[in-house]
Amino acid sequence: MLAVKKTGRVVFRGMPDGRVEIDRKDENEVYTDPVISKFLGFLEQDLKARGKDAIRPVPQSFLDDYHELSNLDIDLNAP
C-alpha cells in the first residue's frame, strides 16, 4: 500500500471536497506553511520599511512580568 518503512513518515492532506488523502512523505519534500510564510513576508517588508532601528532588546521589566505571571524561566542566550 504505502510502503512506509519503520522510520518513514506519512502525510495527511485535507482536500477541498472533504476527503483526506494519506500518502508516504517524500523525504526530499519541503513543506511550507502558507500562514507562516505570509507572516514572515509581512515581517520582512515591515523591517525593510522601518530599518534596523525597529529591532530592540526586550526590556528586563517585560521579562520580570512574564516570569511572575508564568513561572517560566527565559534564557535569552539559549539557542
C-alpha positions as CSV (number, residue, x, y, z in Angstrom):
1,M,0.0,0.0,0.0
2,L,2.0,3.0,1.3
3,A,5.3,1.0,1.6
4,V,6.4,3.1,4.6
5,K,9.5,1.9,6.4
6,K,9.8,1.9,10.2
7,T,11.4,5.3,10.2
8,G,9.3,6.6,7.3
9,R,6.5,9.2,7.7
10,V,3.1,9.7,6.3
11,V,1.3,12.9,5.4
12,F,-2.4,13.6,5.6
13,R,-3.9,16.1,3.2
14,G,-7.3,17.6,3.7
15,M,-8.9,18.1,0.3
16,P,-11.4,20.8,-0.6
17,D,-14.2,18.2,-1.2
18,G,-13.7,16.9,2.4
19,R,-11.7,13.8,1.5
20,V,-8.5,13.1,3.4
21,E,-5.6,11.7,1.4
22,I,-2.9,9.6,3.2
23,D,0.4,9.3,1.4
24,R,4.0,8.4,2.1
25,K,6.0,11.6,2.9
26,D,8.7,12.3,0.3
27,E,11.9,12.8,2.4
28,N,13.1,15.5,-0.1
29,E,9.8,17.4,0.0
30,V,9.9,20.6,1.9
31,Y,6.6,21.7,3.5
32,T,6.0,25.5,3.6
33,D,3.2,26.7,5.8
34,P,1.3,29.4,3.9
35,V,0.3,31.3,7.0
36,I,3.8,31.3,8.5
37,S,5.1,32.3,5.0
38,K,2.7,35.3,4.8
39,F,3.6,36.4,8.3
40,L,7.3,36.2,7.7
41,G,6.8,38.1,4.4
42,F,4.9,40.8,6.4
43,L,7.8,41.0,8.9
44,E,10.4,41.3,6.1
45,Q,8.5,44.1,4.5
46,D,8.0,45.9,7.8
47,L,11.7,45.6,8.7
48,K,12.7,46.9,5.3
49,A,10.4,49.9,5.7
50,R,11.4,50.8,9.2
51,G,15.0,49.8,9.1
52,K,17.2,48.1,11.7
53,D,16.1,50.6,14.4
54,A,12.8,48.6,14.5
55,I,14.6,45.8,16.4
56,R,15.1,46.5,20.0
57,P,16.0,44.3,23.0
58,V,13.3,43.0,25.2
59,P,13.1,45.2,28.4
60,Q,14.0,43.5,31.6
61,S,10.7,44.7,33.1
62,F,8.8,42.7,30.5
63,L,10.8,39.6,31.3
64,D,10.2,40.1,35.0
65,D,6.4,40.5,34.5
66,Y,6.4,37.4,32.2
67,H,8.2,35.3,34.8
68,E,5.9,36.5,37.6
69,L,2.8,35.6,35.5
70,S,4.0,32.3,34.0
71,N,6.6,30.9,36.4
72,L,8.7,30.0,33.4
73,D,12.4,30.9,33.1
74,I,13.5,32.6,30.0
75,D,17.1,32.2,28.8
76,L,17.7,34.7,26.0
77,N,21.1,33.2,25.4
78,A,19.7,29.7,24.7
79,P,19.8,28.5,21.0
